[in-house]
Amino acid sequence: MEIAELAVPRPVAPGRRAAPARRAARELLLVATLFLLYKVARMAVAGRVSTALANGESIWHVERLLHLPDESTVQHPLLAYGLVAHLANGYYAYVHFPATVLTLVWLYLRHPAHYLWTRRVLACLTAGALALHLLVPLAPPRLTALTGLVDTGRRFGPTVYGPPDTDTLSNQYAAMPSLHVGWALAVAVALVAVTRGRLRWLWVAHPIVTLLVVVATGNHYWLDGAAAALMLGVVHLVLPAPTPGERQVRDGERDLSPPERRTRAR
């Protein structure tokens, strides 16, 4: 009789069934709040237009001294093909944040240790980007007359920005570093770390395409992407990736309630 009773599965309490969903919703809200705080803080440092334009011209000259390719060599082919330009603008407008969120959701469900690591990496990278925006306001190429680049978003659509003089929703003079590139790189690094096989290196296509898109659309200089990559490298030095042992512990605990985790820790 006792053996039969032990074989009967215990009913799962409704609160425990809902716990993973609540934790996932909380984590998603945390990431969204981080992004919104970053956007609001960027608006708080808007207004230094003349400095941002002068810095844009300085970045342009520095790139020429470094013999970097002219951004116009990437943009000019797009201007001849409206559909390609439209797709590039769409990638810039609609892929950046959703791709990051989908990656975080998947990591949360399948690789909790790497989820926590990636979330911290993104938080540190975003905070560092905001600090640089405070120190170095920078006009993007599309707003710097010296570059000769056009605003492909306004010409071909879709665009996420209004006229810079009347835009109250975003600070368009905060181009360095490019968080489009930084977040794309962080996503690629996380996905390469948790997947196997040669095909995992295809994840690197996301930051490469993102870099080409942000330059071709006139939203960033090459050095904006380089600055994002450098900052991400520093963050990775400070926050090393989870070890195999840490990954196993997290994977084993992801479905446990907090009291059960404490019991297991003892």
C-alpha positions as a Markdown table, in Angstrom:
| # | Residue | x | y | z |
|---|---|---|---|---|
| 1 | Met | 0.0 | 0.0 | 0.0 |
| 2 | Glu | 2.8 | 2.4 | 0.9 |
| 3 | Ile | 4.6 | 1.6 | -2.4 |
| 4 | Ala | 1.4 | 2.3 | -4.4 |
| 5 | Glu | 1.0 | 5.6 | -2.6 |
| 6 | Leu | 4.5 | 6.6 | -3.3 |
| 7 | Ala | 4.0 | 5.9 | -7.0 |
| 8 | Val | 1.1 | 8.4 | -7.3 |
| 9 | Pro | 2.4 | 11.7 | -8.6 |
| 10 | Arg | 1.8 | 14.7 | -6.5 |
| 11 | Pro | -0.5 | 17.4 | -7.9 |
| 12 | Val | 1.3 | 20.5 | -8.9 |
| 13 | Ala | 0.1 | 23.6 | -7.1 |
| 14 | Pro | -1.4 | 26.3 | -9.3 |
| 15 | Gly | 1.0 | 28.8 | -7.8 |
| 16 | Arg | 4.0 | 26.7 | -8.8 |
| 17 | Arg | 2.7 | 26.2 | -12.3 |
| 18 | Ala | 2.3 | 30.0 | -12.7 |
| 19 | Ala | 5.7 | 30.8 | -11.2 |
| 20 | Pro | 7.8 | 30.3 | -14.4 |
| 21 | Ala | 5.4 | 32.5 | -16.3 |
| 22 | Arg | 5.6 | 35.2 | -13.7 |
| 23 | Arg | 9.4 | 35.1 | -13.6 |
| 24 | Ala | 9.6 | 35.3 | -17.4 |
| 25 | Ala | 7.2 | 38.3 | -17.4 |
| 26 | Arg | 9.3 | 40.0 | -14.7 |
| 27 | Glu | 12.5 | 39.4 | -16.7 |
| 28 | Leu | 10.9 | 40.7 | -19.9 |
| 29 | Leu | 9.7 | 43.8 | -18.1 |
| 30 | Leu | 13.2 | 44.4 | -16.7 |
| 31 | Val | 14.7 | 44.3 | -20.1 |
| 32 | Ala | 12.0 | 46.6 | -21.6 |
| 33 | Thr | 12.5 | 49.0 | -18.6 |
| 34 | Leu | 16.2 | 49.1 | -19.2 |
| 35 | Phe | 15.7 | 50.0 | -22.9 |
| 36 | Leu | 13.1 | 52.7 | -22.0 |
| 37 | Leu | 15.3 | 54.3 | -19.3 |
| 38 | Tyr | 18.1 | 54.4 | -21.9 |
| 39 | Lys | 15.9 | 56.2 | -24.4 |
| 40 | Val | 14.6 | 58.7 | -21.8 |
| 41 | Ala | 18.2 | 59.4 | -20.5 |
| 42 | Arg | 19.3 | 60.0 | -24.1 |
| 43 | Met | 16.6 | 62.6 | -24.4 |
| 44 | Ala | 17.8 | 64.3 | -21.2 |
| 45 | Val | 21.1 | 65.1 | -22.8 |
| 46 | Ala | 19.7 | 66.4 | -26.1 |
| 47 | Gly | 20.3 | 70.0 | -27.2 |
| 48 | Arg | 24.0 | 70.3 | -27.9 |
| 49 | Val | 23.5 | 70.3 | -31.7 |
| 50 | Ser | 26.4 | 72.5 | -32.7 |
| 51 | Thr | 28.8 | 70.4 | -30.6 |
| 52 | Ala | 27.3 | 67.2 | -32.1 |
| 53 | Leu | 27.7 | 68.5 | -35.7 |
| 54 | Ala | 31.3 | 69.5 | -35.1 |
| 55 | Asn | 32.1 | 66.1 | -33.6 |
| 56 | Gly | 30.5 | 64.5 | -36.6 |
| 57 | Glu | 32.9 | 66.3 | -38.9 |
| 58 | Ser | 35.8 | 65.4 | -36.7 |
| 59 | Ile | 34.9 | 61.7 | -36.8 |
| 60 | Trp | 34.6 | 61.9 | -40.6 |
| 61 | His | 38.2 | 63.4 | -40.8 |
| 62 | Val | 39.6 | 60.8 | -38.4 |
| 63 | Glu | 38.1 | 58.0 | -40.5 |
| 64 | Arg | 39.8 | 59.4 | -43.6 |
| 65 | Leu | 43.1 | 59.6 | -41.7 |
| 66 | Leu | 42.7 | 56.0 | -40.8 |
| 67 | His | 42.0 | 55.2 | -44.4 |
| 68 | Leu | 38.6 | 53.7 | -43.6 |
| 69 | Pro | 36.3 | 53.3 | -46.6 |
| 70 | Asp | 34.0 | 56.2 | -47.2 |
| 71 | Glu | 30.5 | 55.5 | -45.9 |
| 72 | Ser | 29.1 | 56.7 | -49.2 |
| 73 | Thr | 30.6 | 53.7 | -51.0 |
| 74 | Val | 28.1 | 51.5 | -49.0 |
| 75 | Gln | 25.1 | 53.9 | -49.4 |
| 76 | His | 25.3 | 54.9 | -53.0 |
| 77 | Pro | 24.4 | 51.4 | -54.4 |
| 78 | Leu | 21.2 | 51.5 | -52.2 |
| 79 | Leu | 20.1 | 54.8 | -53.7 |
| 80 | Ala | 19.8 | 53.2 | -57.1 |
| 81 | Tyr | 17.5 | 50.5 | -55.8 |
| 82 | Gly | 14.6 | 51.8 | -53.8 |
| 83 | Leu | 13.4 | 48.4 | -52.7 |
| 84 | Val | 16.8 | 47.4 | -51.3 |
| 85 | Ala | 16.9 | 50.8 | -49.4 |
| 86 | His | 13.5 | 50.2 | -48.1 |
| 87 | Leu | 14.5 | 46.7 | -46.8 |
| 88 | Ala | 17.6 | 48.2 | -45.2 |
| 89 | Asn | 15.5 | 50.9 | -43.4 |
| 90 | Gly | 13.1 | 48.2 | -42.2 |
| 91 | Tyr | 15.9 | 46.1 | -40.8 |
| 92 | Tyr | 17.2 | 49.2 | -39.0 |
| 93 | Ala | 13.8 | 50.0 | -37.6 |
| 94 | Tyr | 12.3 | 46.6 | -36.8 |
| 95 | Val | 15.0 | 44.0 | -36.2 |
| 96 | His | 17.2 | 45.6 | -33.5 |
| 97 | Phe | 14.9 | 45.3 | -30.4 |
| 98 | Pro | 12.8 | 42.2 | -31.3 |
| 99 | Ala | 15.8 | 40.1 | -32.2 |
| 100 | Thr | 17.4 | 41.0 | -28.8 |
| 101 | Val | 14.1 | 40.2 | -26.9 |
| 102 | Leu | 13.6 | 36.9 | -28.7 |
| 103 | Thr | 17.2 | 35.8 | -27.9 |
| 104 | Leu | 16.8 | 36.7 | -24.3 |
| 105 | Val | 13.5 | 34.7 | -24.1 |
| 106 | Trp | 15.1 | 31.7 | -25.7 |
| 107 | Leu | 18.1 | 31.9 | -23.4 |
| 108 | Tyr | 15.8 | 32.2 | -20.4 |
| 109 | Leu | 13.9 | 29.1 | -21.3 |
| 110 | Arg | 16.8 | 26.9 | -22.5 |
| 111 | His | 20.1 | 28.3 | -21.0 |
| 112 | Pro | 19.4 | 30.2 | -17.8 |
| 113 | Ala | 23.0 | 30.8 | -16.9 |
| 114 | His | 23.7 | 32.4 | -20.3 |
| 115 | Tyr | 20.5 | 34.4 | -20.0 |
| 116 | Leu | 21.7 | 36.0 | -16.8 |
| 117 | Trp | 25.1 | 36.7 | -18.2 |
| 118 | Thr | 23.7 | 38.2 | -21.4 |
| 119 | Arg | 21.3 | 40.4 | -19.5 |
| 120 | Arg | 24.1 | 41.8 | -17.4 |
| 121 | Val | 26.3 | 42.3 | -20.5 |
| 122 | Leu | 23.5 | 44.2 | -22.2 |
| 123 | Ala | 22.9 | 46.3 | -19.1 |
| 124 | Cys | 26.5 | 47.2 | -18.7 |
| 125 | Leu | 26.9 | 47.9 | -22.4 |
| 126 | Thr | 23.8 | 50.2 | -22.4 |
| 127 | Ala | 25.0 | 52.1 | -19.4 |
| 128 | Gly | 28.4 | 52.6 | -21.0 |
| 129 | Ala | 26.8 | 53.8 | -24.2 |
| 130 | Leu | 24.8 | 56.3 | -22.3 |
| 131 | Ala | 27.9 | 57.7 | -20.5 |
| 132 | Leu | 29.6 | 58.1 | -23.9 |
| 133 | His | 26.5 | 59.9 | -25.3 |
| 134 | Leu | 26.8 | 62.3 | -22.3 |
| 135 | Leu | 30.5 | 63.0 | -23.0 |
| 136 | Val | 30.5 | 63.0 | -26.8 |
| 137 | Pro | 27.3 | 64.2 | -28.5 |
| 138 | Leu | 27.6 | 63.1 | -32.1 |
| 139 | Ala | 25.5 | 63.8 | -35.2 |
| 140 | Pro | 25.0 | 60.8 | -37.5 |
| 141 | Pro | 26.3 | 61.0 | -41.1 |
| 142 | Arg | 22.8 | 61.7 | -42.5 |
| 143 | Leu | 22.8 | 65.0 | -40.5 |
| 144 | Thr | 26.4 | 66.0 | -41.2 |
| 145 | Ala | 26.6 | 67.9 | -44.5 |
| 146 | Leu | 30.3 | 67.2 | -44.9 |
| 147 | Thr | 29.6 | 63.4 | -45.5 |
| 148 | Gly | 27.3 | 63.9 | -48.4 |
| 149 | Leu | 25.1 | 61.0 | -47.1 |
| 150 | Val | 21.3 | 61.2 | -47.3 |
| 151 | Asp | 18.7 | 60.0 | -44.9 |
| 152 | Thr | 17.4 | 56.9 | -46.6 |
| 153 | Gly | 14.7 | 56.5 | -44.1 |
| 154 | Arg | 13.1 | 59.8 | -45.1 |
| 155 | Arg | 13.6 | 59.2 | -48.8 |
| 156 | Phe | 12.5 | 55.6 | -49.1 |
| 157 | Gly | 10.9 | 54.7 | -45.7 |
| 158 | Pro | 10.2 | 53.4 | -43.2 |
| 159 | Thr | 11.8 | 55.9 | -40.8 |
| 160 | Val | 11.9 | 55.9 | -37.0 |
| 161 | Tyr | 12.9 | 59.6 | -36.7 |
| 162 | Gly | 11.1 | 62.8 | -37.4 |
| 163 | Pro | 12.7 | 66.1 | -38.4 |
| 164 | Pro | 15.6 | 66.6 | -35.9 |
| 165 | Asp | 14.5 | 70.1 | -35.0 |
| 166 | Thr | 11.1 | 69.0 | -33.9 |
| 167 | Asp | 11.7 | 65.4 | -32.8 |
| 168 | Thr | 10.6 | 65.1 | -29.2 |
| 169 | Leu | 10.8 | 61.3 | -29.1 |
| 170 | Ser | 14.5 | 60.6 | -29.6 |
| 171 | Asn | 17.9 | 62.3 | -29.4 |
| 172 | Gln | 19.3 | 62.0 | -32.9 |
| 173 | Tyr | 22.6 | 63.5 | -31.9 |
| 174 | Ala | 23.9 | 60.5 | -30.0 |
| 175 | Ala | 25.4 | 58.3 | -32.7 |
| 176 | Met | 28.4 | 56.9 | -30.8 |
| 177 | Pro | 28.5 | 54.1 | -29.9 |
| 178 | Ser | 26.0 | 52.3 | -32.1 |
| 179 | Leu | 23.8 | 50.2 | -29.8 |
| 180 | His | 22.3 | 48.6 | -32.9 |
| 181 | Val | 25.8 | 47.1 | -33.5 |
| 182 | Gly | 26.6 | 46.5 | -29.8 |
| 183 | Trp | 23.4 | 44.6 | -29.0 |
| 184 | Ala | 23.7 | 42.6 | -32.3 |
| 185 | Leu | 27.2 | 41.6 | -31.3 |
| 186 | Ala | 26.1 | 40.6 | -27.8 |
| 187 | Val | 23.3 | 38.5 | -29.2 |
| 188 | Ala | 25.7 | 36.8 | -31.6 |
| 189 | Val | 28.2 | 36.0 | -28.9 |
| 190 | Ala | 25.6 | 34.5 | -26.6 |
| 191 | Leu | 24.1 | 32.4 | -29.4 |
| 192 | Val | 27.5 | 31.1 | -30.6 |
| 193 | Ala | 28.3 | 30.2 | -27.0 |
| 194 | Val | 25.2 | 28.0 | -26.4 |
| 195 | Thr | 24.9 | 26.3 | -29.8 |
| 196 | Arg | 27.1 | 23.6 | -31.4 |
| 197 | Gly | 28.4 | 22.8 | -34.8 |
| 198 | Arg | 29.9 | 24.9 | -37.6 |
| 199 | Leu | 26.5 | 26.5 | -38.5 |
| 200 | Arg | 26.5 | 28.3 | -35.2 |
| 201 | Trp | 28.9 | 30.9 | -36.7 |
| 202 | Leu | 26.0 | 32.0 | -38.9 |
| 203 | Trp | 24.8 | 34.0 | -35.9 |
| 204 | Val | 27.7 | 36.4 | -36.7 |
| 205 | Ala | 25.8 | 37.4 | -39.8 |
| 206 | His | 23.4 | 39.4 | -37.6 |
| 207 | Pro | 26.0 | 42.0 | -36.4 |
| 208 | Ile | 27.7 | 42.1 | -39.8 |
| 209 | Val | 24.4 | 42.9 | -41.6 |
| 210 | Thr | 23.5 | 45.3 | -38.8 |
| 211 | Leu | 26.8 | 47.2 | -39.3 |
| 212 | Leu | 26.3 | 47.5 | -43.0 |
| 213 | Val | 22.7 | 48.6 | -42.6 |
| 214 | Val | 23.4 | 51.3 | -40.0 |
| 215 | Val | 26.2 | 52.7 | -42.2 |
| 216 | Ala | 24.2 | 52.4 | -45.5 |
| 217 | Thr | 21.2 | 54.2 | -44.1 |
| 218 | Gly | 23.4 | 57.1 | -42.9 |
| 219 | Asn | 22.6 | 56.5 | -39.2 |
| 220 | His | 26.2 | 55.7 | -38.1 |
| 221 | Tyr | 29.9 | 56.0 | -38.9 |
| 222 | Trp | 32.2 | 53.0 | -39.1 |
| 223 | Leu | 33.8 | 54.2 | -35.8 |
| 224 | Asp | 30.4 | 54.1 | -34.1 |
| 225 | Gly | 30.3 | 50.3 | -34.6 |
| 226 | Ala | 34.0 | 50.0 | -33.7 |
| 227 | Ala | 33.3 | 51.8 | -30.4 |
| 228 | Ala | 30.4 | 49.5 | -29.6 |
| 229 | Ala | 32.6 | 46.4 | -30.3 |
| 230 | Leu | 35.4 | 47.8 | -28.1 |
| 231 | Met | 33.0 | 48.5 | -25.2 |
| 232 | Leu | 31.5 | 45.1 | -25.5 |
| 233 | Gly | 35.0 | 43.6 | -25.3 |
| 234 | Val | 35.6 | 45.5 | -22.1 |
| 235 | Val | 32.3 | 44.3 | -20.6 |
| 236 | His | 33.1 | 40.7 | -21.5 |
| 237 | Leu | 36.5 | 41.0 | -19.7 |
| 238 | Val | 34.7 | 42.3 | -16.6 |
| 239 | Leu | 31.8 | 39.7 | -16.9 |
| 240 | Pro | 33.2 | 36.4 | -18.1 |
| 241 | Ala | 30.9 | 33.8 | -19.6 |
| 242 | Pro | 29.5 | 31.1 | -17.3 |
| 243 | Thr | 31.6 | 28.1 | -16.7 |
| 244 | Pro | 30.3 | 24.6 | -17.6 |
| 245 | Gly | 29.6 | 23.9 | -13.9 |
| 246 | Glu | 27.6 | 27.1 | -13.6 |
| 247 | Arg | 25.6 | 26.2 | -16.7 |
| 248 | Gln | 24.7 | 22.8 | -15.3 |
| 249 | Val | 23.6 | 24.2 | -11.9 |
| 250 | Arg | 21.4 | 26.8 | -13.6 |
| 251 | Asp | 19.9 | 24.3 | -16.0 |
| 252 | Gly | 19.0 | 22.0 | -13.1 |
| 253 | Glu | 17.4 | 24.8 | -11.1 |
| 254 | Arg | 15.4 | 26.6 | -13.8 |
| 255 | Asp | 12.1 | 24.8 | -12.9 |
| 256 | Leu | 12.5 | 24.9 | -9.2 |
| 257 | Ser | 10.8 | 27.3 | -6.9 |
| 258 | Pro | 13.0 | 29.6 | -4.7 |
| 259 | Pro | 12.5 | 27.4 | -1.5 |
| 260 | Glu | 13.5 | 24.3 | -3.4 |
| 261 | Arg | 16.6 | 26.1 | -4.7 |
| 262 | Arg | 17.6 | 27.0 | -1.1 |
| 263 | Thr | 17.0 | 23.4 | 0.0 |
| 264 | Arg | 19.2 | 22.1 | -2.9 |
| 265 | Ala | 21.9 | 24.6 | -2.1 |
| 266 | Arg | 22.1 | 23.2 | 1.5 |
